[in-house]
Amino acid sequence: MSAYIRDPKEIYRRSFAIVREETALDGLPPEMAEVAIRLVHSCGMPEIVADLSWSPNLISAAKKALLAGKSIVTDVRMTEVGIIRNRLSNNNPVHCAIGDLDAATIAQERGTTRSAVAIENLASEWNGGLVVIGSAPTALFRVLELIAEGVARPAAILGLPVGFVGAAESKEALITNNLGVPYLTLRGRRGGSALAAAAVNALSGPLEH
């Protein structure tokens, strides 16, 4: 037990060194490779890189929005608290409405999820900013529906919901949408708040080496 590494800086350094060594980054554009490294670091699975999908203009669109101080809208608190605020150079507001008192009631009335209602309640906040989905497929589906209905578009969507029902399908809908909104996603069932927050953190500041 006495031999384990305690130094936080050394843990951090070794972690990223291992990620770089074990992850197949060949063929990724340099900026996307940096995002992929942080995603792998957040989940411990180098194999996810093969299932990443993104728009060619995702990096530039997301970084531009963040540098302009635009809002970040997310579906759940776990993603919200995982976003490292001191990496947000312009104090970007981070919004999550999952705790809204009326969300559960409205969701029950509509026969949908609280996450879908909560993300809809924030539609006015994401204009030109980032939508970051780290849990609920229904939230991602609802974002796509609202944009198709004419709600103001975000600068980018980071769609990383997780689960066995709707996660893979919502991501494919994001990939195949014709809405003109840049995106980042991970095909299949894998996803989650840690990955979603890591994507924001990667896009909002330089990766420490």
Phi, psi and omega in degrees: 000333186284350187268356184287155184282130181251334186291116184301320181295321179290322176300313181298313182299311182295323180301310181290329176296318179293318178303313181296324182289323189261353184258133178281095183260354180302134178093345176276138172303146185309316182292323178289328176299322178294321176295315181300321180299315180291324177296314179298319179300326184284338185237348178076020185233092179302334184292347182293339184302324181297338183255005177289143176221139183204158174282147179303330183260014183300310185299310183295320181294315182292315180296320178299316180296317181294318179294333179277359179079019182290161184287154171246124182245128181227165188271332186222157181297325183299322175290316181304312184284342178279348179283124183280109188296325183285358171271348180274101190292339181242030176051046182303130175296140177243121186245137172216127185248018183298336180268004178304135185298328184271352187298314181294319180296312180297319180300318179295319180296322183273345184073039179227191183265156176299324180298320179295318179292317182298317181291326177295323179297342182256010184302328180287345183269339188270001180305113179078002182251206181248135168257126185234110182254117184240009181213299195264117173303324180297329177293318179294315176304317183293323176301313181296320178297315183295320178295319178297331179278354175112005175295147180307141185276145169284167175288329181198156175240125172257098188257099184229047177293162185229151173138179185261344181240107173091345183295305180299320183292319180294325178291320177295324176297322177295316182295320186267002182295152178249035186270349178076019180258123178301148184216162167225135178207173178232111184301146175097198187278337185287150180168211175122170187296321180298318178293318181297314178295321179298324178297316177297315182298323178292323183279341187264356180191171181290148177279129177286141181248000000 
